[in-house]
Amino acid sequence: MRAQKKEVEEYSVSISGLLKFIIPSLFGVIIFLMPVRDADNNFNIPLGVITEFFIDLFSSFLPFVITLVIIISTVLSVIAYFFKPKFITSSRMLNSMFNTSFFWLVIRVIGMAAIIMTHYQVGLSVVYSDSTGGTMMGLLTTLIMWFLVASFLMPYLINFGIMEFTGTLLRDVIRPLFTLPGRSAIDLLASWIGNVNVGVVLTREQYNTGFYTGREAVAIATNFSTVSLPFCLVIARMLEVDHMFPVFYLTIVIAGIICAMIIPRIPPISRIPDTFHVENHYTEVVPKNKNKFAWALEQAVKRAEKSGSLKTQLKQGYEVFVDISFVLIPQVMAIGTIALIIAEYTSFFTIISQPMVYVLEFLRIPEAQAAAPATITGFIDMFIPAVLASGIETEITRFFIGALSLVQIIYLTEMATLIIISKMPANFWDLLIIFIQRTIISMPIIAIIAHIIY
């Protein structure tokens, strides 16, 4: 304690250190958080504008790239599992990507079969149809570009001190509200405003480097990694409630915040140990002999000075992108395609959603029978509820389903799979329970608001 006190008293912020904190951090905040209008005059963030530019630029090549990535990942995973060659096992990066369990190996093989059928339009039509494999192909071509851009820009948000600075200043607000550390404030905001998968990756990286405990990481990933504002507008337009968009989005925000206050305090999240993945000595507690702002600034500058060179940032971005691409994309293709086949070609969700008919009738939501499947299919993909509800005649019901699907946020085609394959301590059943919790908590809130405005 005495040594720590001496370090606190002797450290002084230099001009160069201050600039190394301010300039990259400001750049990161602008890229991830600043609202701008895109080419279609819709609200977006610079990260989204940059990503959409590259998607348009490379759209004709991306399906082939996705197919190639999945084939390479699967072939190398099969080789690693059965033959364990030294060039894979001796490489930390290759070993973590391709030396997988038998279960995930099978999933990758299914993903490879699905992408080959979809890309070349061969084999089973239930696999490559527009509503199954075709949907997943379109989703993944967008996803890979989001990951590419975000992976190389993310270091400017997490490595140069802005999270330490806000963490110290906002600890006394964030901790009692959400049981989370103050440094998560930037993460929460970036996850809420930006792309859902970028939010999960941002949280994953903070967990892997020892800034969040397992419980904190899961709480953030499952409660704040919401879909972006432009996507909310897309859903509102699909359901023809975009003329109510300010109230529609406010409803999502209110229900989302209430969920974020309750769910981290109850099982399964409350039972996840508050232990770190790696040792990290960072603390948000302000020493008694220090002003809060001065301590926040010192912590931020210290972090910025340890950030390393541009080469270090690029290497980190490269490793994050390659890891996500070769691990996540094959598994998302497999799980998403299977889930969409079940939703599209079977009556499974219609059958298991029958209890929701009574809940919707209790909440006085019209056309309860038609709306019930849309209340649970959000666990598969965020588009499905809107597709199912688009044919419902009553506007209040379309409003209700649209808002609910955007508050549920945990879906297998992307976000849930990314959490499952990460090192964060949450499995499939945990995520299913959290999805149900979010549904139960948000349904009455959305119904009350819907009845007030209609």
NUFI-972489 format. One record per residue (C-alpha): x, y, z; residue in three letters. Coordinates in pm, whole numbers, plus 50000, padded with zeros to 5 digits. Each point is the difference from the previous one (the first is absolute). Layout:
BEGIN
XYZALA...
END
This chain:
BEGIN
500005000050000MET502855023450084ARG501664993349662ALA496735006749822GLN499565032850188LYS503525010949905LYS499314992549634GLU496795020550014VAL501795029850158GLU502994999649763GLU498244994649666TYR499445031049790SER498125002349673VAL502235011149712SER498825019549696ILE501024971749768SER498144974650214GLY496925022450011LEU499995003349620LEU500474962549959LYS496864995450209PHE497865027649849ILE500634997249624ILE499554962149944PRO497164998350259SER498175028849835LEU500404982649665PHE498594967550147GLY497045017850161VAL499155017849673ILE500224967849796ILE497884979150239PHE497655025150162LEU499485031949799MET496595001149825PRO500175009749633VAL497684997749700ARG500854974749731ASP499465001849623ALA496314991250047ASP499625028350255ASN499544974950284ASN501755002550336PHE503124978550024ASN503475000550157ILE503265004949804PRO500874963250054LEU496744990649829GLY500535024349712VAL503544986649936ILE498824963950021THR497065005249765GLU502345016949750PHE502254969349992PHE497014976449982ILE498765018349689ASP503525000949854LEU500704962850043PHE496464985849987SER500674978949688SER503044983050159PHE498734994650355LEU497944968149942PRO503114983049856PHE502145013150288VAL497534986350256ILE499934966349825THR503814998549989LEU500365009850368VAL497594972750112ILE501654973249782ILE503505009150125ILE498845000750362SER498274966249975THR502804982449810VAL502665012350245LEU497764990650296SER499644964449863VAL503784997849948ILE500675013550351ALA497514976450165TYR501164967749834PHE503695006349923PHE501115028250236LYS502775013649772PRO502725020150166LYS499415031549793PHE496585002750171ILE500714986850350THR503185020650041SER498285032649902SER497965016650276ARG497745017149747MET499454970649762LEU499554975750288ASN497315021550161SER498145003549669MET500164964849856PHE500684975550284ASN496394996150108THR497724974350164SER498154973049806PHE496685018350045PHE501265032549847TRP501814980549729LEU496684984649894VAL498385034550008ILE502735013749771ARG499574971049758VAL496255007349988ILE500805036649941GLY502314991149711MET497394977549841ALA497375027350036ALA502165027549851ILE501064978649701ILE496364991149927MET498965036350037THR502825015549799HIS499724975549710TYR496224993950033GLN500414962150011VAL498724972550226GLY497005004650230LEU497745029549919SER498985002750366VAL503635008450075VAL500765025149722TYR496605017149969SER499795037750041ASP498294996350338SER502664976850148THR503554997449860GLY499465030449778GLY499045020950304THR503104988250186MET502255007249703MET498695035649981GLY500415004550374LEU503574986950002LEU501145022249711THR498945029650211THR501404985350319LEU503524994149871ILE500365036449892MET498735012550336TRP502624978650171PHE502755010849762LEU499455037350056VAL499214997750371ALA502944977250084SER502565025149871PHE498265030550151LEU499064985050337MET503485004550157PRO499485037949991TYR497004995850229LEU501514975250246ILE503785005350004ASN500515037350049PHE498345007450333GLY496475012049928ILE498514969950183MET502225005950302GLU499115037050001PHE496234994849982THR500234969850230GLY501395020250287THR497575028849949LEU496854979149949LEU500634971050238ARG497625013450262ASP497195001749743VAL500514968449793ILE500714976550292ARG496765005650196PRO497835001349686LEU501294969449815PHE502474982950244THR502745007149744LEU503365018350014PRO500165036549898GLY502364992849710ARG497154981149835SER498225033449937ALA501715004649661ILE499484963149920ASP496305002650092LEU499515030349781LEU501984986149705ALA498194966650028SER496615017350015TRP500555023949709ILE502184979049769GLY499764966049837ASN498964972050236VAL502924977349912ASN502525028050040VAL498635005050351GLY500524963550087VAL503545000049858VAL500835031850193LEU498784983750322THR501804967549920ARG503315018149954GLU499595018350331GLN499284966850174TYR502944982449835ASN502405027550115THR498764999250360GLY497955032050022PHE496654982450063TYR499134970050215THR498074971349844GLY496725012250151ARG500575035749881GLU500884989249647ALA496904978349962VAL497795027050152ALA501285025949751ILE499884977149697ALA496444988250068THR498505033250109ASN501705027549804PHE501044984549667SER496865012849832THR499355004449631VAL500945033449846SER497665029649962LEU499864996349618PRO498974963550037PHE497235010050242CYS498765023449727LEU500154971649745VAL497824978150225ILE497595029050059ALA499675004649624ARG499494962849939MET497125000650247LEU498665033549873GLU500335017550337VAL502845023249894ASP497675030250031HIS500114992250375MET503794995250005PHE500925024550283PRO497524983050235VAL500934965749860PHE503705005350078TYR499255016050339LEU498034968750088THR503004978349912ILE502295021950212VAL497694999450305ILE499444962349986ALA503714994049932GLY501185020750296ILE497564983150238ILE501194965849878CYS503635010950050ALA499255010450358MET498224967550094ILE501634971249808ILE503605003550133PRO498544997050352ARG498254966649945ILE501154965249889PRO501604988849778PRO502155031649976ILE500085006650376SER501434965050054ARG502925004649762ILE503175005150209PRO501505034950017ASP503404986849897THR502345013149731PHE501154980349697HIS503535014050046VAL501665019550277GLU499685037749968ASN500845025550267HIS497805027949865TYR497745015950263THR497355027349985GLU500225007350371VAL501285035550055VAL502755003350267PRO499055022150293LYS502745025049923ASN498875004449637LYS497395020749822ASN497664977949791LYS500625018849674PHE503785000950053ALA500064962750076TRP497854992549693ALA502415020049784LEU503034982450146GLU498484965549940GLN499125009649642ALA503455013449918VAL501724969650155LYS497874977449784ARG500735020749687ALA503744999150066GLU499854961750014LYS498004997149677SER502984994249774GLY500695010649643SER497735001349694LEU501444966149904LYS498784986250335THR496475013149937GLN499944985549648LEU501224966350126LYS497294999350265GLN497355008849742GLY501284973249762TYR499954973050269GLU496475008950110VAL498695000349642PHE501634967449891VAL498924982150319ASP496385011149960ILE499874992749627SER501314964350012PHE498264990450323VAL496695018549999LEU498955000649634ILE499914961949935PRO498084994350322GLN497545028349939VAL499334985849651MET499264965550142ALA497925010150302ILE498145027649816GLY499114978149702THR498754971650223ILE497935024350208ALA498495016649693LEU499104966149847ILE498154991150321ILE498215033750003ALA499154999649629GLU499134963749929TYR498564986550325THR497195009650239SER502334997250301PHE499785036850101PHE496265001649942THR499534970650237ILE502295011750279ILE498695035749982SER496424990150095GLN500425010850366PRO500945034749872MET496515003449850VAL498565001750352TYR502655025050110VAL499275022849704LEU496264997550063GLU500605009350367PHE502005030449880LEU497085008349766ARG502134997549684ILE497754993949694PRO500554970549764GLU501744980550277ALA499914967149810GLN501845014749699ALA502455019750216ALA500994972050242ALA502734983249786PRO501655033949945ALA500535004050376THR502414970550019ILE501614996849656THR502265029650085GLY502264974550169PHE500824986749653ILE500475032649810ASP499025036350050MET498325002249656PHE497564971150044ILE497555017050242PRO499675029849766ALA499464977049701VAL497324980350187LEU498295031450129ALA500055019349672SER496744983549894GLY498145009450320ILE497305026149935GLU499865016950343THR502635027350036GLU500254997750378ILE500964963149964THR502665007649738ARG501365027650228PHE500084975850294PHE501764971949808ILE502535023749841GLY501015015850331ALA500114966250176LEU502264984449735SER502485028750036LEU500084997650379VAL500494962150004GLN503395004049814ILE501294964450068ILE499824980149677TYR501914969849875LEU500805011449647THR502605024850126GLU500255014350347MET499244969350214ALA502414978349800THR502735026150041LEU499534998850378ILE499894961950011ILE503294995749812ILE501755027650196SER501684994050334LYS497165017950182MET498374976250253PRO496554996449841ALA498654969549818ASN496994993649775PHE497624993650290TRP501095031350186ASP499275020849690LEU496634983349949LEU499025008250359ILE501185036149962ILE497995002749676PHE496894987950187ILE500705024450285GLN500305029249759ARG496774989349833THR498074996950329ILE501275033150141ILE499555020749684SER496604987249880MET497855018250260PRO502105031749967ILE499585000949622ILE496314991050027ALA499315028750245ILE501745025349775ILE498244986049692ALA496595003250166HIS500785035750108ILE500835011849647ILE497394979749808TYR
END
